[in-house]
Each structure stands twice: as C-alpha cells, then as structure tokens.
Amino acid sequence: MALSAQARAADIWVRDVVVSRRDLSVALMDGRTIIVPPSWYPAQRSEWEPAGAGCGMHWQQIDEDLSTEGLLLGNPAPLGSESWRALLADAG
C-alpha cells in the first residue's frame, strides 16, 4: 500500500537518527520511532543528514540513502548496496 502525499509530507519526516550496536533508531516528526536491527544497514554511521525533503536520511561518508517509507515497509538494504559492500571490504 503506497503512502499518500499528505502522509509523506506530515508524518514521516525524520527528526533524529541514533545508531548503536543494538539498533538503528529513527525518530519521526509525528512522534513515532522506527527501530530496526543494524544488520539491515551494516555500514551506517551516526553522521547523517536529511534527504528526500526530510523523508529520508543520507550518509555522506558511504554515499548511502534510506527512506522512512522503506523503513516503515520493513525493507532492509539490498545485498548489493553500498552498506553491504563496505561491510564486506572491512571484513576482507
């Protein structure tokens, strides 16, 4: 089910992001918090900036973007994404 433009504009703007060993926590402007396992986005770091008119996050160091819509839908990073490539490079 697609999110409406109104929901996208008002409900899923990012207020804050906290990355820990235990989880990736995204606080939304409407008061909800999305918490996902860090293994979904293995190379994410704390230095993020708003993206997608506030409905997403961008990590400049690894050139990775996440959308709140994708998080709400439960979509982990694709296996070929920069997150996974960075993790594999660190392990090798």
Biopython code that builds the backbone (N, CA, C, O; Angstrom):
import numpy as np
from Bio.PDB.StructureBuilder import StructureBuilder

atoms = [
    (1, "MET", "N", (0.844, -1.171, 0.000)),
    (1, "MET", "CA", (0.000, 0.000, 0.000)),
    (1, "MET", "C", (0.892, 1.237, 0.000)),
    (1, "MET", "O", (1.755, 1.376, 0.866)),
    (2, "ALA", "N", (0.699, 2.105, -0.929)),
    (2, "ALA", "CA", (1.516, 3.318, -1.040)),
    (2, "ALA", "C", (1.061, 4.353, -0.015)),
    (2, "ALA", "O", (-0.124, 4.465, 0.300)),
    (3, "LEU", "N", (2.024, 5.097, 0.489)),
    (3, "LEU", "CA", (1.699, 6.173, 1.414)),
    (3, "LEU", "C", (1.216, 7.379, 0.639)),
    (3, "LEU", "O", (1.746, 7.690, -0.428)),
    (4, "SER", "N", (0.208, 8.064, 1.170)),
    (4, "SER", "CA", (-0.311, 9.240, 0.486)),
    (4, "SER", "C", (0.678, 10.380, 0.559)),
    (4, "SER", "O", (1.553, 10.393, 1.424)),
    (5, "ALA", "N", (0.546, 11.342, -0.346)),
    (5, "ALA", "CA", (1.426, 12.512, -0.347)),
    (5, "ALA", "C", (1.286, 13.288, 0.953)),
    (5, "ALA", "O", (2.265, 13.822, 1.474)),
    (6, "GLN", "N", (0.063, 13.348, 1.476)),
    (6, "GLN", "CA", (-0.157, 14.059, 2.740)),
    (6, "GLN", "C", (0.570, 13.358, 3.887)),
    (6, "GLN", "O", (1.207, 14.017, 4.708)),
    (7, "ALA", "N", (0.481, 12.036, 3.949)),
    (7, "ALA", "CA", (1.177, 11.286, 4.996)),
    (7, "ALA", "C", (2.678, 11.465, 4.857)),
    (7, "ALA", "O", (3.390, 11.641, 5.846)),
    (8, "ARG", "N", (3.145, 11.420, 3.630)),
    (8, "ARG", "CA", (4.574, 11.568, 3.383)),
    (8, "ARG", "C", (5.051, 12.937, 3.860)),
    (8, "ARG", "O", (6.114, 13.046, 4.472)),
    (9, "ALA", "N", (4.287, 13.959, 3.589)),
    (9, "ALA", "CA", (4.688, 15.322, 3.944)),
    (9, "ALA", "C", (4.645, 15.559, 5.445)),
    (9, "ALA", "O", (5.513, 16.249, 5.980)),
    (10, "ALA", "N", (3.661, 15.008, 6.133)),
    (10, "ALA", "CA", (3.457, 15.356, 7.534)),
    (10, "ALA", "C", (3.989, 14.312, 8.509)),
    (10, "ALA", "O", (4.513, 14.672, 9.564)),
    (11, "ASP", "N", (3.871, 13.053, 8.188)),
    (11, "ASP", "CA", (4.104, 12.011, 9.177)),
    (11, "ASP", "C", (5.485, 11.383, 9.172)),
    (11, "ASP", "O", (5.955, 10.938, 10.219)),
    (12, "ILE", "N", (6.139, 11.334, 8.046)),
    (12, "ILE", "CA", (7.365, 10.533, 8.009)),
    (12, "ILE", "C", (8.640, 11.361, 7.840)),
    (12, "ILE", "O", (9.657, 10.851, 7.368)),
    (13, "TRP", "N", (8.585, 12.622, 8.220)),
    (13, "TRP", "CA", (9.802, 13.421, 8.231)),
    (13, "TRP", "C", (10.692, 12.960, 9.372)),
    (13, "TRP", "O", (10.208, 12.633, 10.455)),
    (14, "VAL", "N", (11.977, 12.936, 9.125)),
    (14, "VAL", "CA", (12.952, 12.483, 10.117)),
    (14, "VAL", "C", (13.282, 13.620, 11.077)),
    (14, "VAL", "O", (13.612, 14.730, 10.660)),
    (15, "ARG", "N", (13.184, 13.319, 12.372)),
    (15, "ARG", "CA", (13.574, 14.287, 13.405)),
    (15, "ARG", "C", (14.977, 13.987, 13.896)),
    (15, "ARG", "O", (15.768, 14.907, 14.108)),
    (16, "ASP", "N", (15.306, 12.688, 14.084)),
    (16, "ASP", "CA", (16.616, 12.314, 14.604)),
    (16, "ASP", "C", (16.907, 10.870, 14.239)),
    (16, "ASP", "O", (15.996, 10.076, 14.004)),
    (17, "VAL", "N", (18.203, 10.541, 14.194)),
    (17, "VAL", "CA", (18.655, 9.179, 13.936)),
    (17, "VAL", "C", (19.716, 8.844, 14.980)),
    (17, "VAL", "O", (20.633, 9.629, 15.224)),
    (18, "VAL", "N", (19.577, 7.671, 15.592)),
    (18, "VAL", "CA", (20.568, 7.194, 16.548)),
    (18, "VAL", "C", (20.995, 5.804, 16.102)),
    (18, "VAL", "O", (20.165, 4.917, 15.908)),
    (19, "VAL", "N", (22.305, 5.628, 15.943)),
    (19, "VAL", "CA", (22.857, 4.340, 15.534)),
    (19, "VAL", "C", (23.654, 3.783, 16.708)),
    (19, "VAL", "O", (24.547, 4.450, 17.230)),
    (20, "SER", "N", (23.330, 2.564, 17.119)),
    (20, "SER", "CA", (24.079, 1.900, 18.179)),
    (20, "SER", "C", (24.400, 0.482, 17.725)),
    (20, "SER", "O", (23.993, 0.063, 16.641)),
    (21, "ARG", "N", (25.117, -0.238, 18.543)),
    (21, "ARG", "CA", (25.406, -1.650, 18.225)),
    (21, "ARG", "C", (24.127, -2.479, 18.212)),
    (21, "ARG", "O", (24.035, -3.489, 17.515)),
    (22, "ARG", "N", (23.139, -2.038, 18.992)),
    (22, "ARG", "CA", (21.903, -2.793, 19.149)),
    (22, "ARG", "C", (20.847, -2.478, 18.110)),
    (22, "ARG", "O", (20.100, -3.368, 17.704)),
    (23, "ASP", "N", (20.768, -1.203, 17.660)),
    (23, "ASP", "CA", (19.720, -0.863, 16.704)),
    (23, "ASP", "C", (19.986, 0.451, 15.974)),
    (23, "ASP", "O", (20.832, 1.253, 16.368)),
    (24, "LEU", "N", (19.232, 0.635, 14.901)),
    (24, "LEU", "CA", (19.159, 1.893, 14.163)),
    (24, "LEU", "C", (17.790, 2.454, 14.497)),
    (24, "LEU", "O", (16.771, 1.852, 14.158)),
    (25, "SER", "N", (17.757, 3.593, 15.155)),
    (25, "SER", "CA", (16.521, 4.184, 15.640)),
    (25, "SER", "C", (16.277, 5.499, 14.915)),
    (25, "SER", "O", (17.118, 6.398, 14.942)),
    (26, "VAL", "N", (15.114, 5.607, 14.262)),
    (26, "VAL", "CA", (14.759, 6.800, 13.505)),
    (26, "VAL", "C", (13.518, 7.421, 14.144)),
    (26, "VAL", "O", (12.431, 6.845, 14.098)),
    (27, "ALA", "N", (13.692, 8.603, 14.741)),
    (27, "ALA", "CA", (12.571, 9.324, 15.349)),
    (27, "ALA", "C", (11.914, 10.178, 14.274)),
    (27, "ALA", "O", (12.585, 10.936, 13.573)),
    (28, "LEU", "N", (10.594, 10.049, 14.151)),
    (28, "LEU", "CA", (9.842, 10.809, 13.159)),
    (28, "LEU", "C", (9.221, 12.040, 13.799)),
    (28, "LEU", "O", (9.027, 12.090, 15.013)),
    (29, "MET", "N", (8.914, 13.023, 12.979)),
    (29, "MET", "CA", (8.336, 14.272, 13.465)),
    (29, "MET", "C", (6.974, 14.061, 14.129)),
    (29, "MET", "O", (6.584, 14.855, 14.985)),
    (30, "ASP", "N", (6.249, 13.014, 13.753)),
    (30, "ASP", "CA", (4.919, 12.793, 14.334)),
    (30, "ASP", "C", (4.972, 12.064, 15.671)),
    (30, "ASP", "O", (3.926, 11.750, 16.239)),
    (31, "GLY", "N", (6.173, 11.788, 16.186)),
    (31, "GLY", "CA", (6.320, 11.145, 17.484)),
    (31, "GLY", "C", (6.617, 9.659, 17.443)),
    (31, "GLY", "O", (7.010, 9.085, 18.458)),
    (32, "ARG", "N", (6.440, 9.025, 16.297)),
    (32, "ARG", "CA", (6.763, 7.605, 16.185)),
    (32, "ARG", "C", (8.271, 7.417, 16.084)),
    (32, "ARG", "O", (8.999, 8.327, 15.687)),
    (33, "THR", "N", (8.729, 6.220, 16.449)),
    (33, "THR", "CA", (10.129, 5.852, 16.304)),
    (33, "THR", "C", (10.190, 4.514, 15.587)),
    (33, "THR", "O", (9.506, 3.565, 15.970)),
    (34, "ILE", "N", (11.006, 4.441, 14.554)),
    (34, "ILE", "CA", (11.226, 3.196, 13.822)),
    (34, "ILE", "C", (12.542, 2.632, 14.331)),
    (34, "ILE", "O", (13.559, 3.326, 14.322)),
    (35, "ILE", "N", (12.532, 1.376, 14.777)),
    (35, "ILE", "CA", (13.752, 0.729, 15.256)),
    (35, "ILE", "C", (13.952, -0.542, 14.448)),
    (35, "ILE", "O", (13.071, -1.399, 14.385)),
    (36, "VAL", "N", (15.129, -0.651, 13.828)),
    (36, "VAL", "CA", (15.459, -1.829, 13.038)),
    (36, "VAL", "C", (16.828, -2.337, 13.464)),
    (36, "VAL", "O", (17.625, -1.582, 14.019)),
    (37, "PRO", "N", (17.107, -3.618, 13.207)),
    (37, "PRO", "CA", (18.424, -4.151, 13.546)),
    (37, "PRO", "C", (19.507, -3.491, 12.697)),
    (37, "PRO", "O", (19.287, -3.243, 11.512)),
    (38, "PRO", "N", (20.665, -3.205, 13.273)),
    (38, "PRO", "CA", (21.732, -2.590, 12.484)),
    (38, "PRO", "C", (22.223, -3.507, 11.365)),
    (38, "PRO", "O", (22.834, -3.030, 10.409)),
    (39, "SER", "N", (21.968, -4.807, 11.465)),
    (39, "SER", "CA", (22.385, -5.728, 10.403)),
    (39, "SER", "C", (21.642, -5.465, 9.098)),
    (39, "SER", "O", (22.093, -5.897, 8.037)),
    (40, "TRP", "N", (20.499, -4.759, 9.159)),
    (40, "TRP", "CA", (19.779, -4.406, 7.932)),
    (40, "TRP", "C", (20.559, -3.388, 7.124)),
    (40, "TRP", "O", (20.451, -3.357, 5.898)),
    (41, "TYR", "N", (21.337, -2.561, 7.784)),
    (41, "TYR", "CA", (22.119, -1.489, 7.153)),
    (41, "TYR", "C", (23.499, -1.504, 7.777)),
    (41, "TYR", "O", (23.826, -0.615, 8.563)),
    (42, "PRO", "N", (24.323, -2.499, 7.445)),
    (42, "PRO", "CA", (25.532, -2.793, 8.211)),
    (42, "PRO", "C", (26.592, -1.704, 8.267)),
    (42, "PRO", "O", (27.387, -1.698, 9.206)),
    (43, "ALA", "N", (26.644, -0.797, 7.326)),
    (43, "ALA", "CA", (27.733, 0.191, 7.337)),
    (43, "ALA", "C", (27.274, 1.577, 7.777)),
    (43, "ALA", "O", (28.035, 2.539, 7.671)),
    (44, "GLN", "N", (26.062, 1.692, 8.263)),
    (44, "GLN", "CA", (25.565, 3.020, 8.613)),
    (44, "GLN", "C", (26.304, 3.581, 9.817)),
    (44, "GLN", "O", (26.708, 2.847, 10.720)),
    (45, "ARG", "N", (26.470, 4.880, 9.810)),
    (45, "ARG", "CA", (27.158, 5.589, 10.885)),
    (45, "ARG", "C", (26.276, 6.704, 11.402)),
    (45, "ARG", "O", (25.202, 6.961, 10.857)),
    (46, "SER", "N", (26.724, 7.360, 12.447)),
    (46, "SER", "CA", (25.935, 8.404, 13.092)),
    (46, "SER", "C", (25.893, 9.711, 12.315)),
    (46, "SER", "O", (24.968, 10.495, 12.523)),
    (47, "GLU", "N", (26.840, 9.985, 11.436)),
    (47, "GLU", "CA", (26.886, 11.267, 10.713)),
    (47, "GLU", "C", (25.921, 11.244, 9.532)),
    (47, "GLU", "O", (26.313, 10.904, 8.415)),
    (48, "TRP", "N", (24.690, 11.597, 9.770)),
    (48, "TRP", "CA", (23.657, 11.580, 8.738)),
    (48, "TRP", "C", (23.155, 12.995, 8.491)),
    (48, "TRP", "O", (23.378, 13.900, 9.295)),
    (49, "GLU", "N", (22.482, 13.166, 7.374)),
    (49, "GLU", "CA", (21.839, 14.440, 7.057)),
    (49, "GLU", "C", (20.475, 14.144, 6.442)),
    (49, "GLU", "O", (20.289, 13.082, 5.847)),
    (50, "PRO", "N", (19.518, 15.063, 6.574)),
    (50, "PRO", "CA", (18.197, 14.841, 5.974)),
    (50, "PRO", "C", (18.304, 14.723, 4.452)),
    (50, "PRO", "O", (19.144, 15.363, 3.821)),
    (51, "ALA", "N", (17.446, 13.900, 3.891)),
    (51, "ALA", "CA", (17.393, 13.730, 2.435)),
    (51, "ALA", "C", (15.936, 13.584, 2.024)),
    (51, "ALA", "O", (15.064, 13.379, 2.868)),
    (52, "GLY", "N", (15.679, 13.691, 0.738)),
    (52, "GLY", "CA", (14.327, 13.493, 0.222)),
    (52, "GLY", "C", (13.308, 14.424, 0.838)),
    (52, "GLY", "O", (12.231, 13.984, 1.242)),
    (53, "ALA", "N", (13.628, 15.708, 0.917)),
    (53, "ALA", "CA", (12.733, 16.722, 1.508)),
    (53, "ALA", "C", (12.367, 16.396, 2.947)),
    (53, "ALA", "O", (11.291, 16.761, 3.421)),
    (54, "GLY", "N", (13.280, 15.698, 3.649)),
    (54, "GLY", "CA", (13.057, 15.372, 5.051)),
    (54, "GLY", "C", (12.484, 13.995, 5.299)),
    (54, "GLY", "O", (12.333, 13.591, 6.452)),
    (55, "CYS", "N", (12.158, 13.254, 4.235)),
    (55, "CYS", "CA", (11.561, 11.925, 4.376)),
    (55, "CYS", "C", (12.588, 10.813, 4.252)),
    (55, "CYS", "O", (12.244, 9.664, 3.975)),
    (56, "GLY", "N", (13.850, 11.162, 4.458)),
    (56, "GLY", "CA", (14.896, 10.160, 4.363)),
    (56, "GLY", "C", (16.172, 10.648, 5.012)),
    (56, "GLY", "O", (16.241, 11.765, 5.525)),
    (57, "MET", "N", (17.181, 9.792, 4.982)),
    (57, "MET", "CA", (18.469, 10.080, 5.574)),
    (57, "MET", "C", (19.563, 9.780, 4.569)),
    (57, "MET", "O", (19.439, 8.864, 3.756)),
    (58, "HIS", "N", (20.641, 10.558, 4.630)),
    (58, "HIS", "CA", (21.778, 10.354, 3.746)),
    (58, "HIS", "C", (23.042, 10.302, 4.590)),
    (58, "HIS", "O", (23.234, 11.129, 5.481)),
    (59, "TRP", "N", (23.907, 9.325, 4.308)),
    (59, "TRP", "CA", (25.215, 9.222, 4.950)),
    (59, "TRP", "C", (26.261, 9.552, 3.895)),
    (59, "TRP", "O", (26.531, 8.743, 3.008)),
    (60, "GLN", "N", (26.844, 10.734, 3.992)),
    (60, "GLN", "CA", (27.802, 11.231, 3.004)),
    (60, "GLN", "C", (29.028, 10.328, 2.896)),
    (60, "GLN", "O", (29.488, 10.038, 1.792)),
    (61, "GLN", "N", (29.560, 9.879, 4.039)),
    (61, "GLN", "CA", (30.794, 9.090, 4.036)),
    (61, "GLN", "C", (30.687, 7.820, 3.212)),
    (61, "GLN", "O", (31.663, 7.395, 2.594)),
    (62, "ILE", "N", (29.508, 7.212, 3.198)),
    (62, "ILE", "CA", (29.352, 5.963, 2.453)),
    (62, "ILE", "C", (28.382, 6.106, 1.292)),
    (62, "ILE", "O", (28.038, 5.115, 0.647)),
    (63, "ASP", "N", (27.934, 7.333, 1.019)),
    (63, "ASP", "CA", (27.017, 7.620, -0.073)),
    (63, "ASP", "C", (25.817, 6.672, -0.068)),
    (63, "ASP", "O", (25.506, 6.031, -1.072)),
    (64, "GLU", "N", (25.162, 6.603, 1.073)),
    (64, "GLU", "CA", (24.009, 5.719, 1.241)),
    (64, "GLU", "C", (22.785, 6.539, 1.636)),
    (64, "GLU", "O", (22.891, 7.480, 2.423)),
    (65, "ASP", "N", (21.633, 6.185, 1.096)),
    (65, "ASP", "CA", (20.371, 6.840, 1.413)),
    (65, "ASP", "C", (19.376, 5.815, 1.929)),
    (65, "ASP", "O", (19.335, 4.679, 1.456)),
    (66, "LEU", "N", (18.575, 6.224, 2.903)),
    (66, "LEU", "CA", (17.461, 5.414, 3.391)),
    (66, "LEU", "C", (16.224, 6.288, 3.398)),
    (66, "LEU", "O", (16.298, 7.480, 3.696)),
    (67, "SER", "N", (15.095, 5.700, 3.072)),
    (67, "SER", "CA", (13.841, 6.449, 3.159)),
    (67, "SER", "C", (13.046, 5.944, 4.354)),
    (67, "SER", "O", (13.117, 4.766, 4.702)),
    (68, "THR", "N", (12.297, 6.828, 4.973)),
    (68, "THR", "CA", (11.440, 6.391, 6.067)),
    (68, "THR", "C", (10.359, 5.455, 5.540)),
    (68, "THR", "O", (9.928, 4.547, 6.250)),
    (69, "GLU", "N", (9.925, 5.666, 4.320)),
    (69, "GLU", "CA", (8.925, 4.780, 3.724)),
    (69, "GLU", "C", (9.463, 3.351, 3.653)),
    (69, "GLU", "O", (8.759, 2.403, 4.001)),
    (70, "GLY", "N", (10.709, 3.196, 3.202)),
    (70, "GLY", "CA", (11.327, 1.872, 3.143)),
    (70, "GLY", "C", (11.451, 1.235, 4.514)),
    (70, "GLY", "O", (11.205, 0.040, 4.674)),
    (71, "LEU", "N", (11.837, 2.040, 5.516)),
    (71, "LEU", "CA", (11.922, 1.521, 6.880)),
    (71, "LEU", "C", (10.554, 1.079, 7.384)),
    (71, "LEU", "O", (10.425, 0.011, 7.982)),
    (72, "LEU", "N", (9.529, 1.901, 7.144)),
    (72, "LEU", "CA", (8.180, 1.560, 7.588)),
    (72, "LEU", "C", (7.666, 0.293, 6.911)),
    (72, "LEU", "O", (6.885, -0.457, 7.498)),
    (73, "LEU", "N", (8.103, 0.059, 5.681)),
    (73, "LEU", "CA", (7.689, -1.142, 4.959)),
    (73, "LEU", "C", (8.528, -2.362, 5.346)),
    (73, "LEU", "O", (8.230, -3.481, 4.929)),
    (74, "GLY", "N", (9.589, -2.140, 6.154)),
    (74, "GLY", "CA", (10.434, -3.245, 6.600)),
    (74, "GLY", "C", (11.452, -3.687, 5.572)),
    (74, "GLY", "O", (11.817, -4.862, 5.531)),
    (75, "ASN", "N", (11.920, -2.767, 4.737)),
    (75, "ASN", "CA", (12.878, -3.102, 3.682)),
    (75, "ASN", "C", (14.321, -2.922, 4.145)),
    (75, "ASN", "O", (14.756, -1.789, 4.347)),
    (76, "PRO", "N", (15.075, -4.010, 4.320)),
    (76, "PRO", "CA", (16.494, -3.864, 4.627)),
    (76, "PRO", "C", (17.259, -3.410, 3.390)),
    (76, "PRO", "O", (16.719, -3.417, 2.284)),
    (77, "ALA", "N", (18.515, -3.015, 3.577)),
    (77, "ALA", "CA", (19.348, -2.602, 2.446)),
    (77, "ALA", "C", (19.531, -3.779, 1.495)),
    (77, "ALA", "O", (19.733, -4.904, 1.951)),
    (78, "PRO", "N", (19.466, -3.547, 0.186)),
    (78, "PRO", "CA", (19.708, -4.624, -0.781)),
    (78, "PRO", "C", (21.125, -5.161, -0.631)),
    (78, "PRO", "O", (22.037, -4.408, -0.287)),
    (79, "LEU", "N", (21.321, -6.437, -0.883)),
    (79, "LEU", "CA", (22.636, -7.056, -0.694)),
    (79, "LEU", "C", (23.738, -6.402, -1.513)),
    (79, "LEU", "O", (24.897, -6.460, -1.102)),
    (80, "GLY", "N", (23.440, -5.789, -2.641)),
    (80, "GLY", "CA", (24.458, -5.141, -3.460)),
    (80, "GLY", "C", (24.682, -3.684, -3.114)),
    (80, "GLY", "O", (25.429, -2.994, -3.808)),
    (81, "SER", "N", (24.050, -3.203, -2.053)),
    (81, "SER", "CA", (24.134, -1.781, -1.719)),
    (81, "SER", "C", (25.501, -1.410, -1.162)),
    (81, "SER", "O", (26.312, -2.271, -0.820)),
    (82, "GLU", "N", (25.731, -0.114, -1.081)),
    (82, "GLU", "CA", (26.995, 0.395, -0.534)),
    (82, "GLU", "C", (27.201, -0.089, 0.895)),
    (82, "GLU", "O", (28.337, -0.354, 1.291)),
    (83, "SER", "N", (26.135, -0.212, 1.678)),
    (83, "SER", "CA", (26.245, -0.709, 3.051)),
    (83, "SER", "C", (26.899, -2.077, 3.083)),
    (83, "SER", "O", (27.820, -2.315, 3.864)),
    (84, "TRP", "N", (26.426, -2.969, 2.238)),
    (84, "TRP", "CA", (26.977, -4.329, 2.224)),
    (84, "TRP", "C", (28.376, -4.366, 1.633)),
    (84, "TRP", "O", (29.228, -5.111, 2.117)),
    (85, "ARG", "N", (28.628, -3.574, 0.593)),
    (85, "ARG", "CA", (29.982, -3.551, 0.008)),
    (85, "ARG", "C", (30.999, -3.059, 1.027)),
    (85, "ARG", "O", (32.100, -3.603, 1.113)),
    (86, "ALA", "N", (30.645, -2.036, 1.801)),
    (86, "ALA", "CA", (31.544, -1.503, 2.820)),
    (86, "ALA", "C", (31.803, -2.557, 3.896)),
    (86, "ALA", "O", (32.940, -2.724, 4.338)),
    (87, "LEU", "N", (30.758, -3.267, 4.320)),
    (87, "LEU", "CA", (30.917, -4.308, 5.328)),
    (87, "LEU", "C", (31.845, -5.411, 4.832)),
    (87, "LEU", "O", (32.724, -5.858, 5.569)),
    (88, "LEU", "N", (31.660, -5.851, 3.598)),
    (88, "LEU", "CA", (32.498, -6.906, 3.033)),
    (88, "LEU", "C", (33.942, -6.451, 2.877)),
    (88, "LEU", "O", (34.865, -7.238, 3.086)),
    (89, "ALA", "N", (34.144, -5.194, 2.511)),
    (89, "ALA", "CA", (35.512, -4.656, 2.362)),
    (89, "ALA", "C", (36.209, -4.615, 3.720)),
    (89, "ALA", "O", (37.399, -4.917, 3.814)),
    (90, "ASP", "N", (35.478, -4.242, 4.775)),
    (90, "ASP", "CA", (36.045, -4.192, 6.123)),
    (90, "ASP", "C", (36.408, -5.599, 6.612)),
    (90, "ASP", "O", (37.385, -5.771, 7.341)),
    (91, "ALA", "N", (35.628, -6.590, 6.214)),
    (91, "ALA", "CA", (35.860, -7.970, 6.671)),
    (91, "ALA", "C", (37.008, -8.629, 5.925)),
    (91, "ALA", "O", (37.606, -9.585, 6.419)),
    (92, "GLY", "N", (37.320, -8.120, 4.732)),
    (92, "GLY", "CA", (38.324, -8.776, 3.886)),
    (92, "GLY", "C", (39.709, -8.352, 4.104)),
    (92, "GLY", "O", (40.619, -8.849, 3.439)),
]
sb = StructureBuilder()
sb.init_structure("model")
sb.init_model(0)
sb.init_chain("A")
sb.init_seg("    ")
for serial, (resi, resn, name, xyz) in enumerate(atoms, 1):
    if name == "N":
        sb.init_residue(resn, " ", resi, " ")
    sb.init_atom(name, np.array(xyz, "f"), 0.0, 1.0, " ", f" {name:<3s}", serial, name[0])
structure = sb.get_structure()
